[in-house]
Every structure is written in structure tokens, then in C-alpha cells.
Amino acid sequence: MNLNLTHQQMIGLLGGVKAVSKRTGVSVQAVNKWKLQDAIPVDKLMMLAALIEKESHGLVTRQDMFPKSWLWVWPELVPKQNGFGNQEETDGYS
């Protein structure tokens, strides 16, 4: 299941304007502008993408956010193949 969040919702998910400002190193005013315009700049969204994936418990993935470029940015997300086919990384308890 994939959940399409607006950029406003992503900022909320990450703890709000102040929290995103600290994580990205930009001013609170700039993040507030992103929120009002519902438009996080692509370079900042890439910085936040893994955190958004984690905070959404995988409902919003980097593959969802960047469907055309995710494998170039995060090649470690490409499923590994072996004699048994594609293998997902697990923690050993699944």
C-alpha cells in the first residue's frame, strides 16, 4: 500500500516547521513558505526522504517519492538477487 502525502503533511509528519528547519539547516521562514506553497525543494526532499519513509512506517517510500530516480540515489534499495530469486533485507525475525 502506498500513501501519497502532500508536502504539508510530510512537514507535519516530521514534527512541524521548526523540526524540518533544524534537519535541513534552513530558516523557519523558508520551511513555512514550503508548507504554505505545498512545495519542498527536491534537494531538501531527498535529504528528508528516508526519514519520511521511517516516520510513515513505510507507507510513503523513497520509491514512491522519486519513482524515476530512486535507484540512482539509493542503489542499496534495489532487491538483491541470488539463487533463490529476489531477496528482501530482513532483521531475521520476519
C-alpha positions as CSV (number, residue, x, y, z in Angstrom):
1,M,0.0,0.0,0.0
2,N,1.3,3.4,-0.9
3,L,0.2,6.6,0.8
4,N,0.5,9.9,-1.1
5,L,1.1,12.7,1.3
6,T,1.2,16.3,0.4
7,H,4.4,18.2,1.3
8,Q,2.4,20.0,4.0
9,Q,1.5,16.6,5.5
10,M,5.2,15.5,5.2
11,I,6.3,18.5,7.2
12,G,3.7,17.7,9.8
13,L,4.8,14.1,9.9
14,L,8.4,15.2,10.6
15,G,7.4,17.3,13.6
16,G,6.4,20.6,12.0
17,V,8.2,23.6,10.6
18,K,10.8,24.0,13.4
19,A,11.8,20.4,13.3
20,V,12.2,20.4,9.5
21,S,14.1,23.7,9.7
22,K,16.6,22.1,12.1
23,R,17.0,18.9,10.0
24,T,17.6,20.8,6.7
25,G,19.6,23.7,8.1
26,V,17.3,26.3,6.5
27,S,15.3,29.1,8.2
28,V,11.9,28.5,9.8
29,Q,10.5,31.1,7.4
30,A,11.8,29.2,4.4
31,V,10.2,25.9,5.6
32,N,6.9,27.8,6.4
33,K,7.0,29.0,2.8
34,W,7.4,25.4,1.6
35,K,4.4,24.4,3.8
36,L,2.2,27.3,2.5
37,Q,3.1,26.5,-1.1
38,D,3.0,22.8,-0.5
39,A,6.4,22.5,-2.3
40,I,9.5,21.2,-0.6
41,P,12.5,21.8,-2.9
42,V,13.7,18.5,-4.5
43,D,17.2,18.6,-2.9
44,K,15.7,19.1,0.6
45,L,13.1,16.4,0.0
46,M,15.9,14.0,-0.9
47,M,17.5,14.9,2.4
48,L,14.3,14.1,4.2
49,A,13.1,11.1,2.2
50,A,14.5,8.3,4.4
51,L,13.2,10.0,7.5
52,I,9.7,10.4,5.9
53,E,9.8,6.7,5.0
54,K,10.7,5.8,8.6
55,E,8.2,8.1,10.2
56,S,5.4,6.9,7.9
57,H,6.3,3.3,8.8
58,G,6.9,2.6,5.2
59,L,3.6,3.8,3.9
60,V,5.5,6.5,2.0
61,T,8.7,5.2,0.4
62,R,11.6,6.8,-1.4
63,Q,10.5,4.8,-4.4
64,D,7.1,6.5,-4.2
65,M,8.5,9.9,-3.8
66,F,11.1,9.6,-6.6
67,P,9.7,6.9,-9.0
68,K,12.1,7.8,-11.8
69,S,15.3,8.4,-9.9
70,W,15.3,6.5,-6.6
71,L,17.6,3.7,-7.8
72,W,20.3,6.2,-8.8
73,V,20.1,8.0,-5.5
74,W,19.6,5.0,-3.2
75,P,21.0,1.9,-5.0
76,E,21.0,0.0,-1.8
77,L,17.2,-0.3,-2.1
78,V,17.5,-2.4,-5.3
79,P,16.5,-6.0,-4.3
80,K,19.4,-8.4,-4.3
81,Q,19.3,-11.5,-6.4
82,N,20.7,-14.9,-5.6
83,G,20.0,-18.5,-6.5
84,F,16.6,-18.2,-4.7
85,G,15.5,-15.1,-6.6
86,N,15.0,-11.6,-5.2
87,Q,15.8,-11.3,-1.6
88,E,14.5,-8.6,0.8
89,E,16.6,-7.5,3.6
90,T,15.1,-8.5,7.0
91,D,16.1,-8.3,10.6
92,G,16.0,-12.1,10.9
93,Y,12.7,-12.1,12.9
94,S,10.3,-11.9,10.0
